[in-house]
Amino acid sequence: MDPLQRAPSNQATPLVGYNVATADNALLDGVRAFGGNHGADIVETLTPLGSLAGSAEAREHWHLANENEPVLRTADRYGNRIDEIEFHPSWHWLMTQGVGFGLTAEPWVSQSPVAHLQRAAGFFAWGQTEQGHMCPITMTYAVVPALRADDALAKQWTTGLASRTYDFGLRPPEQKAGLLAGMGMTEKQGGSDLRTNTTVAVPTETHGEYLVTGHKWFTSAPMNDVFLVLAQAPDGMTCFVVPRVRPDGTRNALSIVRLKDKLGNRSNASSELEFNDAFAVRLGDEGRGIRTIIEMVSATRMDCILGSAGIMRKALAEAAWHASHRAAFGATLADQPAMTNVLADLAVESEAATLVALRLASAVDHLNDPHEQALRRIGLALEKFWVCKRTPFMVAEALECLGGNGYVEESGMPLLFRESPLNSIWEGSGNVNALDVLRALGREPESLDAWITEVGSVRGEDARLDAVVDEVLTELADLSDVEVRARRIAGRMAVALQGTVLIKHGDPSVADAFCASRLAGDWGGTFGTLPRGLDLAGIVARATPHLEN
């Protein structure tokens, strides 16, 4: 054989041919714990999704969708304004699968008592194929609880949004087999300070209908069929339903100014929009727009946590796979003590994020339970702050486990790294969520009660967790300069909630490592500094993916 044609030795093969769902022990633990008697049914539905997500075909579409970015076509060849976006076929393949697995709004019309947990597990697993296309999937899921502020509008739109058919293209909604939704809140002069919005809505002679004029600074997925938009009505900030096609079948007055040139998430079209007397229907009361749209924001924050946890798991899987298939200095990388510590530490971070995300998602299946809803309210702000902010550090360390191989685009690790900061920024950056925790604690005392009840459910089982809970309560007893301490408080509350979920439902070795490092502080401030006495090899073995038979 020509030596130039000889297969390279000591190189890990690409991680394909594995089941993203069933090869993930933390995901299975969470589904079984929170799904109860329905856990096995959820695993059964996840199996085909996980198999496709771990296929070579899906991996190829991941790369192609990001190498061939969406293109804005503002006008046709005759100069007619069209504001259309062209996507690579890989984008459409990914969307077809994601919508087809029921990851959009189906849980809101499902009769299953665990519909939202099942969807969350699927979102977590399928999102590991490619992260950009999950944005329109998220918003389509998240819009429904906001639409329920108006029974007629909810009835008009929900069936199409809950469809399992991906039907791309600009047509009247009643002519489409499936619909997608988006959201426009922030403007160039204010960002998160929505009170400074200048977009104006003028009532027409038809009750509930308005004409909207203004702009939105950051609207993802402008090719979707309908948007929730904030605008200033006569009685204040109000939420509106703005379709891309007017009731008479003509194109609505939405212009796409440009697509954003982003660090990551490049397969997804994020845009600046302008409205010029765009047709809109009021959703909720005038002056109550932020309260109305916050239901959508809460649901998108849930997906930010799930998405970041999925990125963590994808990065961990790639690192553990590589390290278990490459040798150096006389031993497999995964068996080298320093690398074992790094991989175990990454696994602890990933499992904590996975379980707490599924715990919060399961609360959506219990909308009539006051404790579950109060915990969801405070938990979303806590874990949106913490999990999403931990993700870039975690992915950077996982990339380093591949050495130079991880720094090249073919590995996929640079794609993950560029994606990793996104969820911490969108739907409220770190400070917004940390301050939201304080607002919830001040305005909704039931939120703190729910957190205390939840972490108190394992009181006495681990002294390290008990100490952190006591620390938080001491911090909250003194409200002077509390905003300066907002991040500290949110972070400690978040890790206490993660520790609770791990102690109750996680692997004992992982829970022990988490409590020793994240709670007790026996940790060097970077990954790979777990203390002695832990089952590091067992944690790594549990986290390493295996191929399907």
C-alpha positions in Angstrom: 0.0 0.0 0.0 1.2 3.5 -0.8 2.1 5.0 2.6 0.4 8.3 1.5 -2.9 6.4 1.3 -2.5 4.6 4.6 -5.2 5.4 7.1 -4.0 7.8 9.8 -3.3 6.1 13.2 -4.2 7.5 16.6 -7.0 9.7 15.3 -10.5 9.6 16.7 -13.2 9.0 14.1 -16.1 11.5 13.8 -18.7 11.1 16.4 -21.5 9.8 14.2 -23.8 6.8 14.4 -24.8 7.3 18.0 -28.1 8.1 19.6 -28.0 11.6 21.1 -30.9 10.8 23.4 -30.4 7.2 24.6 -26.6 7.6 24.9 -27.1 10.4 27.4 -27.5 9.1 30.9 -28.3 12.4 32.5 -31.1 13.0 30.0 -32.6 9.6 30.6 -32.4 10.1 34.4 -34.3 13.4 34.1 -37.0 12.1 31.8 -37.6 9.1 34.1 -37.5 11.2 37.3 -39.9 14.0 36.1 -41.9 11.9 33.7 -43.0 9.4 36.3 -45.1 6.6 34.8 -44.7 8.3 31.4 -40.9 8.3 31.4 -40.6 5.1 29.4 -43.0 6.5 26.8 -40.9 9.7 26.5 -37.8 7.6 26.0 -39.5 5.7 23.2 -40.5 8.9 21.4 -36.9 10.2 21.8 -35.2 7.2 20.3 -35.8 7.9 16.6 -35.1 11.6 17.1 -31.8 10.8 18.9 -30.8 8.4 16.2 -31.2 10.9 13.5 -29.6 13.7 15.5 -26.4 11.5 15.9 -26.2 10.5 12.3 -23.6 11.5 9.7 -26.4 13.1 7.7 -27.4 15.4 10.5 -23.7 16.3 11.0 -23.3 17.3 7.4 -26.4 19.5 7.4 -25.0 21.2 10.6 -22.0 22.3 8.7 -23.7 23.1 5.4 -26.3 25.3 7.0 -23.6 27.4 8.6 -21.3 27.5 5.6 -24.1 28.7 3.3 -25.7 31.5 5.2 -29.1 33.0 4.5 -29.3 35.8 1.9 -31.6 38.7 2.0 -33.4 39.6 -1.3 -35.1 43.0 -0.8 -36.4 43.3 -4.4 -37.1 41.2 -7.4 -35.5 41.8 -10.8 -38.1 44.3 -11.7 -37.5 46.4 -8.6 -40.6 45.2 -6.7 -40.1 45.0 -2.9 -40.2 41.3 -1.8 -38.2 41.1 1.4 -37.5 37.5 1.1 -34.7 35.3 2.5 -33.1 32.5 0.7 -31.8 29.5 2.7 -29.6 26.6 1.9 -31.4 23.2 1.5 -29.7 22.0 4.8 -31.6 24.7 6.7 -34.9 23.4 5.3 -33.9 19.8 6.1 -33.2 20.8 9.7 -36.4 22.7 10.0 -38.4 19.9 8.5 -37.1 17.5 11.1 -37.4 19.8 14.1 -41.0 20.8 13.3 -41.8 17.2 12.3 -40.7 15.9 15.8 -43.3 18.2 17.4 -40.9 20.7 18.9 -42.9 23.8 18.1 -46.3 24.5 19.7 -47.7 21.0 19.8 -47.5 20.6 23.6 -50.1 23.4 24.1 -52.7 21.3 22.3 -51.6 17.9 23.4 -53.6 15.8 25.9 -50.4 14.2 27.3 -49.7 15.1 30.9 -46.0 15.3 30.2 -46.2 17.0 26.8 -43.9 19.9 27.8 -41.3 17.7 29.4 -41.3 15.4 26.3 -40.9 18.4 24.1 -38.1 19.8 26.3 -36.2 16.6 26.1 -36.6 16.5 22.3 -35.5 20.1 22.0 -32.4 19.5 24.2 -31.5 16.4 22.0 -32.4 17.7 18.6 -30.8 21.1 19.2 -27.4 19.3 19.4 -27.6 18.8 15.6 -27.5 22.6 14.8 -28.4 25.5 17.0 -29.4 28.3 14.6 -32.7 26.7 13.4 -33.9 26.2 16.9 -34.6 29.9 17.2 -37.8 29.9 15.0 -38.7 26.6 16.7 -38.4 28.2 20.1 -40.5 31.3 19.2 -43.2 29.2 17.6 -43.5 27.3 20.8 -43.3 30.3 23.0 -45.9 32.5 21.3 -48.9 30.4 22.3 -49.1 31.2 26.0 -49.0 34.9 25.1 -51.7 34.5 22.4 -54.0 33.1 25.1 -54.5 36.6 26.3 -57.1 36.8 23.5 -59.2 33.7 22.9 -60.1 34.6 19.3 -56.5 35.2 18.4 -55.3 32.0 20.1 -58.0 30.0 18.2 -57.0 31.7 14.9 -53.3 30.9 15.1 -52.6 28.0 17.5 -53.5 25.1 15.2 -51.1 26.2 12.5 -48.4 26.9 15.0 -48.8 23.4 16.5 -48.6 21.6 13.2 -45.8 19.1 12.5 -45.5 20.3 8.9 -42.8 22.7 7.9 -44.3 24.9 5.1 -41.9 27.5 4.1 -42.9 30.5 2.0 -45.0 33.7 2.1 -48.7 32.9 1.7 -51.9 33.6 3.6 -51.8 31.5 6.8 -55.1 29.7 6.0 -53.4 28.3 2.9 -50.4 26.9 4.7 -50.0 23.5 6.4 -47.9 24.9 9.2 -47.0 28.3 10.6 -44.0 29.8 12.4 -43.9 32.8 14.8 -41.4 35.5 15.7 -41.1 38.4 18.1 -40.0 42.0 17.9 -39.4 43.9 21.1 -36.1 45.8 21.3 -35.2 49.0 19.4 -32.0 50.7 18.5 -32.2 53.5 21.1 -33.1 51.3 24.1 -32.4 47.6 23.9 -33.7 46.0 27.1 -35.2 49.2 28.3 -38.5 48.7 26.5 -40.0 51.8 28.0 -38.0 53.9 25.5 -39.6 52.2 22.5 -40.8 54.7 19.8 -42.7 52.4 17.5 -46.3 53.8 17.3 -49.6 52.0 16.8 -52.6 54.0 15.6 -56.1 52.5 15.9 -58.2 52.1 12.8 -61.9 52.3 12.5 -62.1 48.6 13.0 -62.1 47.6 16.7 -58.9 46.0 17.8 -57.0 46.7 14.5 -54.1 49.2 14.3 -51.5 50.5 11.9 -47.9 50.2 13.3 -45.0 52.4 12.2 -41.5 52.2 13.5 -38.6 49.8 13.7 -37.2 46.8 15.6 -33.5 46.4 16.1 -33.2 42.7 16.5 -35.9 40.4 15.0 -34.8 36.8 14.4 -36.4 34.7 11.7 -38.2 37.5 9.8 -39.3 34.9 7.2 -41.8 33.6 9.8 -45.6 34.0 9.4 -46.6 36.1 12.4 -44.9 38.2 15.0 -45.6 39.6 18.4 -44.5 43.2 18.4 -44.5 46.0 21.1 -45.6 49.5 20.1 -46.9 52.6 21.8 -50.7 52.8 21.6 -52.7 55.8 22.8 -52.8 54.3 26.4 -49.2 53.1 26.5 -47.0 50.2 25.6 -49.1 47.5 23.9 -48.6 44.0 22.4 -49.7 43.4 18.8 -50.0 40.4 16.5 -48.4 41.4 13.2 -48.8 38.9 10.3 -46.6 39.0 7.2 -49.7 38.7 5.0 -52.7 41.0 5.6 -56.2 39.5 5.8 -56.9 40.6 2.2 -54.0 38.5 1.0 -51.5 41.3 0.3 -48.0 41.6 1.7 -48.0 43.5 5.0 -45.8 46.6 5.3 -42.8 45.0 6.9 -39.4 45.8 5.4 -36.3 43.9 6.2 -33.5 46.5 6.4 -30.6 44.1 6.7 -29.5 40.8 8.3 -27.2 40.9 11.3 -23.6 39.9 10.8 -23.3 37.8 14.0 -20.5 36.0 15.9 -22.4 32.7 15.7 -25.9 31.5 15.0 -25.1 32.3 11.4 -27.5 29.8 9.8 -30.4 31.8 11.3 -31.5 35.0 9.8 -31.6 37.8 12.4 -32.7 41.1 11.1 -33.7 44.7 11.5 -37.3 45.4 10.6 -39.2 48.6 9.7 -42.9 49.0 9.8 -44.8 51.6 7.7 -48.5 51.4 8.6 -48.2 47.7 9.0 -51.5 45.9 9.8 -51.7 44.7 13.4 -54.2 43.3 15.9 -54.1 44.2 19.5 -53.2 41.4 21.9 -54.4 42.1 25.4 -55.2 45.5 26.8 -53.6 48.8 25.8 -50.8 49.7 28.2 -50.3 46.1 29.2 -48.0 45.1 26.4 -44.9 44.0 28.5 -47.1 42.0 30.8 -48.7 40.3 27.8 -45.5 39.5 25.9 -43.7 38.4 29.0 -45.4 35.0 28.7 -43.6 34.5 25.4 -40.3 35.8 27.0 -40.6 33.3 29.8 -41.0 30.4 27.4 -38.1 31.5 25.3 -35.9 31.8 28.4 -36.8 28.1 29.1 -35.4 27.2 25.7 -32.3 29.3 26.3 -31.6 27.1 29.3 -32.3 23.9 27.4 -30.3 25.1 24.4 -27.3 26.0 26.5 -27.5 22.7 28.3 -27.7 21.0 24.9 -24.6 22.8 23.7 -22.8 21.7 26.9 -23.8 18.1 26.3 -22.7 18.2 22.6 -19.3 19.7 23.6 -18.8 17.1 26.4 -19.7 14.3 24.0 -17.2 15.4 21.4 -14.5 15.9 24.1 -15.1 12.5 25.8 -15.3 10.7 22.5 -12.0 12.2 21.3 -10.2 11.5 24.5 -11.4 7.9 24.6 -10.1 7.3 21.1 -6.7 9.0 21.2 -3.5 8.1 23.0 -0.6 10.1 24.2 2.4 9.4 26.5 1.6 5.7 26.6 -2.1 5.8 27.6 -5.5 6.8 26.2 -6.1 10.5 26.9 -9.3 9.8 28.9 -7.2 7.6 31.2 -4.6 10.2 31.9 -5.3 11.5 35.4 -5.3 15.2 34.5 -7.6 14.6 31.5 -9.9 12.4 33.6 -10.3 15.2 36.0 -11.1 17.7 33.2 -13.7 15.4 31.6 -15.3 14.6 34.9 -15.6 18.3 35.7 -17.2 19.0 32.3 -19.6 16.1 32.9 -20.6 17.5 36.3 -21.4 20.9 34.7 -23.3 19.3 31.9 -25.4 17.0 34.0 -26.3 19.7 36.5 -27.5 21.9 33.6 -29.4 19.1 32.0 -31.3 18.0 35.1 -32.2 21.5 36.2 -33.5 22.4 32.7 -35.7 19.3 32.6 -36.9 20.1 36.2 -38.1 23.5 35.2 -39.6 22.3 31.9 -41.6 19.7 33.8 -43.3 22.6 35.8 -45.0 23.7 32.6 -47.0 20.5 32.7 -48.4 21.6 36.1 -49.8 25.1 35.3 -52.4 24.8 38.1 -49.9 24.0 40.8 -48.9 27.2 42.6 -45.6 25.8 43.8 -44.6 24.6 40.4 -45.4 27.9 38.8 -43.7 30.0 41.5 -40.6 27.8 41.2 -40.7 28.1 37.4 -40.8 31.9 37.7 -37.8 32.2 39.9 -36.0 29.1 38.5 -36.1 30.4 34.9 -34.4 33.7 35.9 -31.8 31.9 38.1 -30.8 29.2 35.6 -31.1 31.5 32.5 -28.5 33.6 34.4 -26.3 30.7 35.5 -26.5 27.9 32.9 -26.2 30.2 29.9 -23.3 32.1 31.4 -21.4 28.9 32.3 -21.7 27.6 28.7 -18.8 29.5 27.0 -16.3 28.5 29.7 -17.4 24.9 29.5 -17.3 24.7 25.7 -13.9 26.4 25.6 -12.5 23.7 27.9 -14.1 20.9 25.9 -12.6 22.3 22.7 -9.2 22.3 24.3 -9.6 18.6 25.0 -9.3 18.0 21.2 -6.1 20.1 21.0 -5.4 21.5 17.6 -8.1 19.2 16.1 -10.7 21.2 18.1 -9.6 24.5 16.7 -10.3 23.6 13.1 -13.8 24.0 11.6 -14.2 20.4 10.5 -14.4 19.4 14.1 -17.5 21.5 14.7 -16.1 22.8 18.0 -15.6 26.3 16.7 -19.2 26.3 15.6 -20.2 25.3 19.2 -17.9 27.9 20.7 -19.2 30.8 18.6 -22.7 29.7 19.5 -22.0 29.3 23.3 -22.4 33.0 24.4 -25.7 33.5 22.6 -28.3 32.3 25.0 -26.8 34.4 27.8 -27.3 37.5 25.7 -30.7 36.9 24.1 -34.0 37.2 26.1 -32.2 39.2 28.8 -28.5 39.3 29.4 -26.8 38.4 32.7 -27.6 41.6 34.6 -31.2 41.6 33.4 -31.8 38.1 34.7 -30.0 38.7 38.0 -32.1 41.8 38.6 -35.2 39.9 37.6 -34.4 37.5 40.4 -34.4 40.4 42.8 -37.7 41.8 41.4 -39.3 38.4 41.8 -38.2 38.1 45.3 -39.5 41.6 46.2 -42.8 41.5 44.3 -43.7 37.8 44.5 -42.7 36.4 47.9 -44.1 33.1 46.8 -41.1 32.8 44.5 -38.7 32.7 47.4 -41.0 30.4 49.3 -41.0 28.0 46.3 -37.1 28.0 46.2 -36.9 27.5 49.9 -39.4 24.6 49.7 -37.6 23.0 46.8 -34.1 23.2 48.2 -35.5 22.3 51.7 -36.8 19.0 50.3 -33.3 17.6 50.7 -32.5 19.4 53.9 -30.1 17.4 56.0 -29.0 15.1 53.2 -25.8 17.1 52.4 -24.3 19.6 54.7 -22.6 21.4 51.8 -26.0 22.3 50.2 -27.5 23.2 53.6 -24.6 25.7 54.1 -25.2 27.4 50.8 -29.0 27.7 51.5 -28.2 29.3 54.8 -25.7 31.6 53.1 -28.4 32.8 50.6 -30.9 33.5 53.3 -28.3 35.5 55.2 -27.6 37.5 52.1 -31.3 38.2 51.6 -31.7 39.3 55.2 -29.7 42.5 54.4 -31.2 44.3 51.4 -28.7 47.2 51.5 -26.7 47.5 48.2 -28.6 44.4 47.1 -28.3 45.2 43.4 -24.5 45.2 43.7 -24.9 41.7 45.0 -27.5 40.6 42.5 -25.2 38.3 40.5 -23.7 36.7 43.6 -27.2 36.0 45.0 -28.5 34.7 41.7 -25.5 32.4 41.2 -25.7 30.9 44.7 -29.4 30.3 44.4 -28.9 28.7 41.0 -26.2 26.3 42.1 -28.3 25.4 45.2 -31.2 24.5 43.0 -28.9 22.4 40.7 -27.4 20.7 43.7 -30.9 19.9 45.0 -32.0 18.3 41.7 -28.8 16.3 41.5 -29.1 15.0 45.0 -32.7 13.9 44.4 -32.5 12.6 40.9 -28.9 12.5 39.6 -26.1 10.0 39.7 -24.7 9.9 43.3 -21.1 10.3 42.1 -22.0 13.3 40.0 -24.0 14.9 42.9 -21.0 14.3 45.3 -18.6 16.0 42.9 -21.0 18.9 42.3 -21.5 19.5 46.0 -17.8 19.3 46.7 -16.8 21.8 44.0 -19.7 24.1 43.2 -21.2 24.3 46.7 -18.3 23.6 49.1 -15.8 25.5 47.0 -13.2 22.7 46.9 -12.4 23.7 43.3 -9.6 25.6 41.6 -11.7 28.0 39.6 -11.2 26.2 36.3 -12.2 22.9 35.0 -10.1 19.9 35.9 -9.6 20.9 39.5 -12.1 18.5 41.3 -10.8 17.3 44.6 -9.4 13.8 45.5 -11.7 11.1 46.7 -14.3 11.4 43.9 -15.2 8.7 41.4 -13.8 10.6 38.4 -13.3 7.6 36.2 -16.9 6.5 36.8 -18.2 10.0 36.0 -16.3 10.1 32.7 -17.4 6.6 31.7 -21.0 7.5 32.4 -20.7 10.6 30.2 -18.9 9.1 27.2 -21.2 8.4 24.3 -21.4 4.9 22.7 -22.3 4.0 19.1 -25.6 2.3 18.2 -25.4 -1.4 17.4 
